Amino acid sequence: MSRVRVLVGTRKGAFVLESDGKRQKWDVSGPHFGGWEVYHLKGSPADPNRLYASQSSGWFGQIIQRSNDGGKTWEAVGNTFAYDGVPGTHQWYDGTPHPWEFKRVWHLEPSLTDPDTVYAGVEDAALFRTTDGGQNWSEMPGLRGHGSGPRWQPGAGGLCLHTLLLDPSNAKRMFIAISAAGAFRTDDGGTTWLPINRGLKSEGIPNEEAEVGHCVHRIAMHRSRPSVLFMQKHWDVMRSDNAGDSWTEVSGNLPTDFGFPIDVHAHEPDTIYVVPIKSDSEHYPPDGRLRVYRSRTGGNEWEALTNGLPQSNCYVNVLRDAMSVDSLDKCGIYFGTSGGQVYGSADAGDTWSAIVRDLPPVVSVEAQTLDR
Amino acid sequence: MIRVALPAHLRNLASVDGEVVVDVAGSVTQRTVLDALEARYPVLSGTIRDHVTLKRRPFVRFFACGQDLSHEPLDALLPEDVVGGKEPYLIVGAMAGG
């Protein structure tokens, strides 16, 4: 019988939640790396017991941890993230040039085919890669070398490369997103990059439709249809049907189109999920009601999913990497909150229950579907 | 033998209990002690000082013999009591944040 493992990164450590395919009873282990911020953990699609974790601290910097046994034991691997060549400058909040400085790894994306190859999205925004299981990391400099780099500016959370999508149908194609620069695509394995922000409109920048400067919060795709992308922007939910060449807004009837995560059903490429948040200064759900919204039409028409979620006095946030789906039938969906709850649904969002309620603030959630 | 006291999180990371000791050949300075510490416990590289710049992390402090050495030159000799093993060289996580 298949099993599910949910990897949870929090402000004070990592937790591993495991269940059988019914997804009713869960075993919880952790905290791993207690006291450290764990921005992200993710397993290799090619070897699900090979996990990688980004462990960091305001005191002691960045550590990368690797597990070969599904999170039971861990070993620290390489943690040198040195920018290629002379790092140069990006824009600071006040518009002045600011030197690129490594702060932390936001997102780890293991290769679809090789457990030893992993991509890392970091702050200040850059893309790194290891091909030896995390011992050595090298920058893929073509991204920062794109001519727009000096114009990138940090969002409130920093200048972070937070989203990495690998195209399962084209090993040379990859998508990334940076707050607050926007989305980019490579079609040559990372040598060169193209900003893919046409159609985005952002009121907070001088030119609302600029080539770069947009605060993209998250992008998502279905592996069967990798040229269709969905985006939760600072404001606006967007869709692209041409691999990011152009975007159209699909916020439709959402109560607010601000939010952080967006994800796609494992078996229905046009079923997508967001968690509307009241505003960019009020990082909590509208009306104190925690609602996941589901569209079965690839956007525009949304329904609120509330069964099992708190519908009064709820003022938590759900961060950009804190939602994930499993690939069982029915599709499971999971998300974590700033209040330390991890909610799960074993029926594609129709009903929800809390797997755990009292973790530290949740930063990331990744679900793995295991054969046994 | 130089005694080095690490903060709890770095002891956990290095899988050690209590103080550690390192051998330093030649002059005993903050730089040579940190070099020896990172050579013996590679997992600590980058956690006390930046990999690239080798600057002390802002929320890490260095104490010895009741003195704050955090802003002293890295190549200045450490106190005799540290060199002689009477006192430890203290690496401290600053009381900051949460």
Interface residues (C-beta under 8 A of the other chain):
Chain A: G35 W36 S57 G58 W59 F60 G61 Q62 I63 A76 N79 T80 F81 A82 F102
Chain B: P7 H9 L10 L13 V43 S45 G46 T47 I48 D50 H51 V52 R57 F59 V60 G93 A94 A96 G97
